[in-house]
Structures are given as structure tokens and as C-alpha cells.
Amino acid sequence: MTGTAQPTFDLISPSSGQVIAQIPDQTVQDAQDAVERSVKAFGSWRTTSVYERSVLLRKFNDLMLRDVGEIARLIASEMGKPVTEAAGEVKYAASFLEWYAEEAKRIYGTVVPSQSVTKQLMVTHEPVGPVYAVTPWNFPAAMATRKVGPALAAGCTIILKAAEQSPLTALKMAELWTEAGGPADTFIVLTTSDPVPTTKVMMDDARIRKITFTGSTEVGRLLAAQAAPTLKRVSLELGGHAPYLIFDDADLDQAVADVIACKFRNAGQTCVCVNRVYVQRGIADEFTRKLSEAAAQLKVGDPLDAATQIGPLVDAQGLAKVKRHVTDALSKGATATTGGEAGEGLYFQPTVLSGVRAEMLIMQEETFGPVAPIIVFDTEEEAVKAANDTEFGLAAYLWTNNLSRAFRVSAALEYGIIGLNDPVPSTAQAPFGGVKQSGYGREGGLWGIQEYLTTKYLSMNVK
């Protein structure tokens, strides 16, 4: 008897518009099978030595670094990130595997002083259980390892639902975990063109003990609600609307270079990239001129070309949002000092907008595109108030050489991540996550592995 062929969906390159792969379009039954496999694998994986987990994660890291070029080309092909930048992402992604290879051996317990000489009180930490992880397309390697690394290190099994726009990277990483010697079904990748029914399987099954999600605030709210009936552990890294405050004592050329690095990487399709640039009035004209000149020099092109700095938007929906934000701003009095128009296909010119005001759409929503709006401010208090005037609180940045101001403003900004004279603060050993509508929970560092551990208390009467 011949079985039914696995359905597939087309993976389309955002740069060429061509179909580059046929991806398994997994079903509800596939999701149910994945749960059974993950639950079964958890029974043995949780009992492995932390040293064994550490060795496997270290091998996983080494294989990622061995295949940097191949994985970078996959990222460039499937979601349009320039290949040179994508290679940097792969190394960043591998750093989480390296970090959690070590952190696995540091899941310490505690002996608690007892009120009685006949009792011994101990606290230990155990893996929370099988995990369901949902990652976005914009960092298909790093967003995965930020979840997979600590989950496996803690002794959890993990099912990763890869973004439909960028599944090849996730599938490649699952292959590398197997090559490293990772036990079967400890790391499973699900690919589907319609994540809603497969995700429902995970959310309804009480044996899936944790959900970790990176994506939009709207979807994060839905998943948090769906997790409530089975009381799953939840961590959410959601939308951002990052401000960058440039004070008049800034090193102007360095501040321009930092805003370029923060705003235009991945064509602005980064949850922590600056979305609002606040510049103090005394330097606003010169800063705008210099930023416009620098943005105009960015090379737009084929993401597989090593010289390309700006690739395409990931899909038509993303491009439409960028167009809508720019059109709205220009219609309300803003000026494009460079760019301002779409190119062929899914490309949009690197753009700087001056004369931007709070009522414009670009100030209300995350653009997720290569557009830098400049807003002029006069006082520190005014800048901080404007920066905090959003429901989001993921990342914020400031540039100042005044030490008192640096500490004062950093403390006043209502964000989970602050970059002080630093446009790229993310690193494997530090916590990553936000406040307000940007979610809760942290990834990275010792905080990241705590999301996958539960606490057990043992009281022993030894009389």
C-alpha cells in the first residue's frame, strides 16, 4: 500500500521572486506526532548528565561555525539578508550554543538554613518539560539558538515552528544537531504554510509545558491566552519601537555611524533597530545632513553579493507597510532628505525623513524597513518623555558624552535593553527582552536558562 505524499509549499526568494525550494507543509497529524516524540524523548533527555549535554552543545556550536558560509547563503536566499551580514548572524547564533554549553554545568542548587537541627532543606532545579518555540523570519538562525540552546542545556526537549518565510535555516540546524550526536527527537523542526492549526495542537496539549515566542505583540497576546488553560510557562519577546536619543554633546560622526548600524541592518527589519531618531536642536541640521549622506551611500542589491548592504523587504506585506508609513509622513509635511521611494521588486531605498511629528503613522507603529525619521527636541526631559510615549519597551539608545546624563537618562527610559553609545548591545551572555507590550521573560545569559527550569524544594527530617 502506497502512503500519501507529504504536501509541500513553495519557498520564494524575496530578491529574485523565484521558487527556491519545496518545503514540507506539515499537518495537524504531524504536529501531534511531534508532541508524542518530544514527550517520549524528554523522559530520557532530562536524565542525561549536564556534562553530556554540554559536550553535545559544544559540538553543535562547532558545526555551526564550520558551516557559516552555507548557512549565511541560506539566510540570504530565503529572507533577503545580505550574505555578509548573515554570516555575522550565524556566528552570533552559534555563540548561544557555546554559552549554554557552559551554562548547562552551572545549574546550581541551594542548601537553605533550617530552623531545626533535625532538618536539611535543599532547593534544586529541573527541566520544565517539552517546549514549543515559535521564531520569526528576520533572524532565522539566532532567534532559534536563543531558545534551542538554553532549552537543551536545561534538559528540555524542544519543537521549533520555523517561520514559513525562512525554514531552510532551521532545517539545516536540526541536521547539525543530529550530526553533533543529539539524541533523536530532542530538537524537532516543524514547517508549515499555516501555523494556526499546528500551533493549536501544542497549546491544547498539557504535556507541552512551555511556550517561547518571538514575534508581534498581537500574536503574543493570543498565545498567552491560549497557554492559560494548561498553565504553560510563557516567555514572549514582542514588538519594539526603539528610540535613539542624540544629545548635542555627542561625537557627531560616530553617532551617525551608530545610527546607520542600528537602523539599516537587515534593511531595518530588526526588532531592536531604531525606529525614531530624536536629535537635539543645536546639532539637528548637521546630523540630518551627515546621516542622509551616509544612508545614500549604502549599497542596495542582491543579498548574495558580498558587497550588498541593503537587501529586499521579506515580502509584499512588509513593503506595503514601509510605503504606507513614508507616504503618510510626506503627506503630513515631512521631507525625504534621501530615498523615499520603492525600487523594483521588494526593495525600498534607504530613507531619511526630516520634519517628522508625533502624529505621523511612522511614530505610532514599528516600520520594519530602511527608514529613519528624525525628530528635533530641545530638552532632556522632552526627549525622555517622547521616547517613553509608546506601549512598547524593548530597546532604546542614547548618545552622550555627559556621564551624569548617561546614567540619568538610562534610568528614566522604560525599556528592557539600553544601548549607551552602543548601537548593537545584544550578546549571548546578557539578558534580552522587554517591558510593557514588548513582552516578558528574558533570553541570554543565566537569565535565559532560568526560563526552562522549575524549582523543587526538598525538606528532609534526619533525626
N, C-alpha and C positions, 0 to 999 in steps of 0.2 A: 504493500500500500504506500503510495507516494504522499508525503506530507505537503501541507500548504506552504508555498514560498513566502518568505519573510517580506512584508511590504517595505518599500523604501520611499524616501523623499529626496528631491533634488537639492543639493547644496550649491548655491550660486555665488560666484565671486563678485564682491561689490565693485571691484576695479574693472573687470572685463565684462561683467554681466553674463558670463558663460557658466554652464553647469560644470563643476569641477569634481563632483563625487556623488555617488548614490549612498545615502545614509539609511541604516535600518530604522524603520518607523515603528518603534516598539509600542505594544498594545497594553491594555489593562492586564491581560493574562501574563505578559512579560513582566509587568510591574509586580504582580502577585508572586510570580516565580522568584523574582529578585528578592522580595521580602523573605520568602522561605529560605533561600540560600544564605542570605545575610544573617538571619537569626541562627541558623544552624552553625555557620562559621563562627559567630560570636561565642558560642559555647566553648570552643577550643582556643580561639584567639585571645580571649580575656585571661586565660590561664598561662599564656606564654610569658617567659621571663622578659622583664623590661630590657635586659641586655640583648636578647634575641630581637626584639622589636627595634632596638637602636641600630643593630648591625644591618637589618633589612632596610631601614630608612636611609642609612648612610649609603648603601649600595644604590638605592633609588636615586638619591642626590647625585651620585657619581654618574649614573646612566643619563640623567637629565643633562648634566654638563657635557657628557660625551656627545650628545645629540643636539646641542644648542642650535646648530645651523639648520638641521632638518626641521626641528620644532618651530624655529623662527619663520621658516618658509611656509609651514602650515598656517601659522597665525596670519602672516601677510596675505596668503591666498584666500583664506576663508573669511576674515573680517576686516582686512584692509590696512592693518597697522604697518607702517614702514618696517622693512625687514631688519634694518639696523636697530631700530627701537625695539622690535620684537625680540631680538637676541638679548637685549638688556632685560626684557620681561622674563625670559626663560631663566636667566641667571638669578634674578630676584625670586622667581618661583622656587628654584632649587634651594635657595637659602632657607626657606621654611622647612624643607626636608632635613637639611643639615642641622638647623636649630633644634627641631623636635626629636631628631636622633639623639641629641644630648639631653633634652628636657625629659625624655622618657625615663631617664635614670635619676631624675630629681623629683619624683612624685613622693614627697616625704610625708610620713605620718607624724603624730604628736603624742607624747605622753603627758597627760593632764594631771596636775597635783590633785590628790584626793583629800577629802575631808576626813577619811577614815584610814587607819593604818592597815586595815584588813582588805582594802580595795585597791585595785590598779585600774586606771582609766586610760583608755587608748583610743585615738582617732586615726582612722585610715581612709584612703581614697581609692575608689574603684571606678572602672569604666561605667558610664551612664547607660550604655546599651547600643544597639544598632542605630545608626544615624542616617537621616535623609538630608542631602545637601543640594541646594539649587544655586547655580552660579550664572553670572551674566556673560555676554559675549565679548565685552571690551578688554578683559584680561583673562583669556581662556586658560592660561597656564597658572598665573599667580593666584587668581581667585579660587582655583581648585586646590592648590597645595596649601593655602592658608587654612583650609578646612580638613583636607585629607591628612596632612602631616600631623596635627595635634590629635585628630581622632584616632589614627592608627597608633600613635605613640601612647595614648591613654589606654589602649586595649579595646577600642570600639571598632566595629566593622562599619563601613560607610557605602551608601548608594549615592552616586553623584548623577544628578539630572543635568546634563550639559545643555547649554543654550543651543537652540536649533540653528542659530547663525554660525556657531563655531564648535561643532562636535569633534572635528578631527583631532584637535589638540588633546581633548580629554581621552579619546580612544587611544591615542599614542601613549599617554601617560599610564593608562591601565596596562598596556602591553609592557611598559618598562617596569612597573611594579611586579608583574609576573616574572619578567626576566631577572629581576633582583632576587627572586625566590619568595615573594609574597604569597602566602597561602591562598588557595582558591577561594573566591567569593568574599574575601575581606575588603576588597575595593572593586565595586561594580559600577559600570557606567551605563546609564540609560539614555538613549537617544530617541527623540520623538518630535514630530511636527506639531503635536497638540499636547502640551504638558498638563492640561487641566485634568483629564481623567486618570492619567498615571499618578499625578500628584495626589489625587483624592484617595487612591489606594493607600499611599503612605500615611496620609493624615488620619485615615479612619482606623488604621491598624495599631492597636495599643502596644504591639511589640516593637514598633519603631519609637524609640524613647526620646529622640532629639531631632529637631529641625533646625538647620542653619541655612540662612538665605541672604544673598546679596542681590539687590535689585531695587525696584521702585517702592516708594512708600505705600502706594495704593495696594500693590500685591502683598507687601509685608503685613499690612493690616489684615488682609484676608487670611493669610497663613497663620497669623497669631490667633485669630478667631477659630480657625479650623483645628488648631492644636489644643484648644481649651478642653474639649470633651475627654480627651485621653491624657490630659495634663502633661504633654510633652515639654521637655526643656526646649527653650526657644532662644536663638540669638539672631539678630537682624541688623544688617548693615544696609541702610536705605539711602534715599536721595540726599543730595547736597546742593548747596547754593553758595559756594565759598566766596567770601570777600578777600580782597588783598588791599591792605591799607598802606599807602606810600606817604610817609611823612617828609616834610621839607628838609630834614637833615639827612636824608638817605643818600647813599652813593648812587647817583642817578644812573650811570651806565650799568652798574651791577644790578640795580633794581629793574631796569629794562630787561636785561638778560634773564633775570629770575622770573619775571612775569611771562616772558616768551617760553621759558622752560615749563612753567606751571600751567599756562593757558593752552599752548598749542600742541603739546604732546598728544599723540593718538587723535589728532585733529580735534582736540577739545572734548573727546569722548571719554572722560575720566571723572569718576565720582568726586574726587578731591581737587580737580583742577579749578582754578579761579574762574568765577562767573561774573564777578563785579569788581572793578578796579577803582578804588577810591584814592584820589590824589590830592594832596594839599595844594591850595590855590597858587602859592608862590612858585611852584615848580610844574604846574599842570600843563602849561603850553609846551615847555621844553620836553617834558616827559612824553606827552602825546606825540610830538614830532619824532622823537627818538624811537618810541615803540612802533609807530607807523612805519618808519623806515626799516626797522628790524623785521617786522611782520611781512613787509612787501618782498623781502629777500628770501623768505622761506621757499624751498623748492617743493612744488606740488607735482605729484606724478605717480608712476607705477609703484606700488608698495614693494614689489620685488626688486626694485632698483635700489642699490645700497646708498645712493645719493639722495633719495627722496626723503623729505622731512614731513610732508603732509600728504596723507593718503585720502581715500574716499570716505564719506559717511557710510555707515554699515548697511543702510537700506533706505528705501524711498521715504518711509515714515520719518526717519531721522533727518533726512534732508529737508523735508517739508516743514519740520518744526524750526530748523535754523532759518529757512526762508521767511517763515511767519514772524519770527522774532525780529529779524532785520527789517523787514517791510514795515512792521508796526513802529519800530523805533524811528525809521526815516520819515514816516508819515506824521510823526508827532514832534519833529524838529531836530532829531539827531542828524549828525553828519558822518558819513563814512570817510575817514581820512586815508584809508587804504582798503581795497577789496570792496565788499558789499554785494557781490554777485555770485551766482552759482556758475560752475563750469559745466563741462559735458558730463553726462552720466550722473554719478552720485558725488561729484566733487563740489566743494564750496571754497571760494578764495579766502585766505587768511584775512581777517577783517578787524579793523579798529574803529570804534564808534565814539565820537565826542558829542558833547551836549546831551548826554543821557540823563533822564529824570526818573524819579521813583515810580511814576505812574505807568511807565512803559512795560510792555509784556516781558521783555528780557530781564527786568528787575523783579518779576514775580515768579518766574519759572526757571528751572535749570535748562540751559540751552543745549548742552551736549554737542557743541560744534565749535569751529575755529573762529569765534567772535569774541572780542574783548571790548566791553563797554566801559567807558571812562566817566566817572562821576567826580566832580570837584567838591572838596569840603574845606572848611575854614578851621575848625577847632577839633581837638582830640575828642571831646565829648560828643560832638556832632558825628564824627566818623564811627565811633564805637556804637552809638545809638542806631545809626543806619545799618551797620554791619550786623547787629543783633536783630534787626527788624525783619525776621523771617521765621517760618515754622521749622526750618532745618537747622542742624547744628553738627555737621560732620567735620569739616576742616575750615580753618581760617588762617590768613597770613598777614604779616606786617613787616615793613622795612623801616628801621630807625637805628640811629647810632646813639640814641639817648638811653642810657641804662635804666634810669627810673621809669621813663615812658615804656620801655620794653616790658618790664615786669608789670607795670600798672595796666597797660592795655591787654597783655596776655591774660591777666587775671580777670579782666572785665568781659572778654569775648566768650560768648556762650557756645562753645564748640568742644568736641572731644579731642581734636588734634589742632595744634597751633604750630605753624612754621614761622619762626622768628628769624628774619634774614635768611630763610631756608625754603626754597620752593618745592623741595621733594623730601619731606620728612619721613616718609614711610620706610620701615626697615623691619626685618623679621623679629628682632628681639624687643621691639617696642609695641605697646598696645595700639590697635587700630579700631576705631569705632566712634559713634557719635552720640548726641543727646537730642532731646526733643523729637521731632518727627524723622530724624535720621537713624532711629533705632536704638537698640540696647544690646549689651554683650560686647566682648572685645575679641579680636583676633591678633595673634602675635605675642611673643614673649611668654612669660609664665602665666599671664592672664588668659592667653589663648587656650592652653591645655586645660585650665580650670573649667572651661565651658563643657568639657567632655568627661568630667569626673563628678562622682557623687560622694558624699561624705558618710562614713559609717563610724558609729561610736560603740565601743565595747567597754562595759563595766564588769570587772572580774572580782568576785569575792574570793579572796585567797586565804581565809582563816582556816 
